[in-house]
């Protein structure tokens, strides 16, 4: 009996290491989107993935930052309201000065339910950017994304949702949420 427990523990450990390696090495791109370095300082969560789409393809330059926050969600209701999107979606990494443009709405990414909300960012150089905050959940885990661009919020949202909804990104998000 003890021998089987050791074998089972070894299989579980190998699976966890394999999932972690796949998560770290995955470099999803989708056509006109290019992966860029994670531009934010370390915080309590692992760095995520960052991507940029040029003006020619996205109607204005758009950047998307996405990362899992494992164990950071209300296990019973998931992403419940706009206040939660404001709090968890990493907008404050881009600018501490953001204002919602409208109430959020329900969204689904990689088969995870959540909410999306549009914002205006006041950047430190005085410029204004449109931003989209997204928080979706699976069980007690969050996947958050924030997109910013110089265009209008509708264009930024369209570009970000198209990219995040791609098969490549959906597969990456699913693997990242499973890669404890």
C-alpha positions in Angstrom: 0.0 0.0 0.0 2.8 2.4 0.9 4.5 1.7 -2.4 1.3 2.9 -4.3 1.1 6.1 -2.3 4.7 6.9 -3.2 4.1 6.2 -6.9 0.9 8.3 -6.8 2.7 11.2 -5.1 5.5 11.0 -7.7 2.9 11.2 -10.5 1.2 14.2 -9.0 4.5 16.0 -8.5 5.6 15.4 -12.1 2.2 16.7 -13.3 2.5 19.9 -11.3 6.1 20.5 -12.5 5.0 19.9 -16.1 2.1 22.3 -15.8 4.3 25.0 -14.2 6.9 24.6 -17.0 4.2 24.8 -19.7 2.8 27.9 -18.2 6.1 29.7 -17.9 7.3 28.8 -21.4 4.1 29.4 -23.3 4.4 32.5 -25.5 1.0 33.0 -27.1 0.7 35.4 -30.0 -2.1 35.9 -32.4 -1.2 37.4 -35.8 -0.6 41.1 -35.4 -0.1 40.9 -31.6 3.4 40.7 -30.3 4.5 39.6 -26.9 6.4 42.3 -24.9 8.1 42.2 -21.6 6.0 42.5 -18.5 6.5 46.2 -17.7 5.3 46.3 -14.1 7.3 45.9 -10.8 6.9 42.7 -8.8 3.9 42.6 -6.4 2.2 39.8 -4.6 1.3 38.0 -7.8 3.5 36.4 -10.5 4.2 38.5 -13.5 1.8 37.9 -16.4 2.0 38.1 -20.1 2.0 41.4 -22.0 1.2 42.0 -25.7 1.1 45.0 -28.1 -0.9 45.4 -31.3 0.2 48.2 -33.6 -2.0 51.0 -34.9 -2.3 49.5 -38.4 -4.0 46.4 -37.1 -5.9 47.6 -34.0 -7.1 51.1 -35.0 -4.6 52.6 -32.6 -1.8 51.0 -30.6 -3.3 48.7 -27.9 -1.5 46.9 -25.1 -3.0 44.0 -23.1 -1.7 42.7 -19.8 -3.1 39.4 -18.5 -2.3 37.1 -15.5 -3.8 34.6 -13.2 -4.4 35.4 -9.5 -4.7 32.0 -8.0 -6.8 31.8 -4.8 -7.9 35.4 -5.0 -11.6 35.1 -5.8 -14.9 34.6 -3.9 -15.4 30.9 -4.4 -19.2 31.2 -4.1 -20.1 34.0 -6.5 -16.9 34.7 -8.6 -16.6 38.3 -9.9 -19.7 39.8 -8.3 -19.7 43.5 -9.3 -17.9 46.4 -10.8 -16.2 47.4 -7.6 -14.4 44.0 -7.7 -13.3 44.7 -11.3 -12.0 48.1 -10.2 -10.1 46.5 -7.4 -8.5 43.4 -9.0 -7.9 44.1 -12.7 -4.5 45.7 -12.4 -5.5 49.2 -13.6 -3.6 50.8 -10.8 -0.3 49.3 -12.3 -0.8 51.5 -15.3 -2.1 54.6 -13.5 -3.4 55.4 -10.1 -5.9 57.8 -11.7 -8.6 55.9 -13.5 -12.3 56.6 -13.8 -15.0 54.3 -15.0 -16.8 55.5 -18.2 -19.9 53.3 -17.7 -21.2 50.4 -15.7 -19.6 47.1 -16.4 -21.2 44.1 -18.1 -21.0 40.3 -18.0 -18.3 38.7 -20.1 -17.0 35.2 -20.7 -13.3 34.4 -21.6 -11.8 30.9 -22.0 -15.1 29.5 -20.6 -14.8 31.6 -17.4 -17.5 34.0 -16.4 -16.8 37.5 -15.1 -17.1 41.2 -15.8 -15.6 43.9 -18.1 -15.6 47.6 -17.6 -14.4 50.6 -19.6 -12.2 53.4 -18.0 -10.4 56.6 -18.7 -6.8 56.7 -17.5 -5.0 59.9 -16.6 -1.3 59.1 -17.3 1.6 60.8 -15.4 2.6 62.7 -18.5 -0.9 64.3 -18.6 -2.2 62.3 -21.6 -5.4 60.4 -21.5 -5.8 56.7 -22.5 -8.8 54.5 -22.7 -8.7 51.2 -20.7 -10.6 48.1 -20.3 -10.5 46.0 -17.0 -11.5 42.4 -17.1 -11.8 39.9 -14.3 -13.1 36.3 -14.9 -13.0 33.4 -12.5 -12.9 29.6 -12.2 -13.7 28.3 -8.7 -11.6 30.4 -6.3 -9.1 31.7 -8.9 -9.1 34.8 -11.0 -7.8 35.7 -14.5 -7.4 39.4 -14.8 -6.7 41.5 -17.9 -6.3 45.1 -18.6 -6.0 46.7 -22.0 -5.0 50.3 -22.7 -4.8 52.4 -25.9 -5.0 55.9 -27.2 -8.2 55.3 -29.2 -11.7 55.2 -27.8 -12.8 52.7 -25.3 -15.0 50.8 -27.8 -12.0 50.2 -30.1 -9.7 49.2 -27.3 -12.4 46.8 -26.0 -13.0 45.3 -29.4 -9.3 44.7 -30.0 -8.7 43.3 -26.5 -11.7 40.9 -26.6 -10.8 39.7 -30.1 -7.2 38.9 -28.9 -8.2 37.4 -25.5 -10.9 35.3 -27.2 -8.5 33.8 -29.7 -7.9 30.0 -29.5 -4.3 30.6 -28.6 -5.0 32.9 -25.7 -8.0 30.8 -24.5 -5.7 27.8 -24.3 -3.0 29.8 -22.5 -5.5 31.1 -19.9 -6.9 27.7 -19.3 -3.4 26.2 -18.8 -2.4 29.1 -16.6 -5.4 28.6 -14.3 -4.6 24.9 -14.1 -0.9 25.4 -13.5 -1.0 25.7 -9.7 
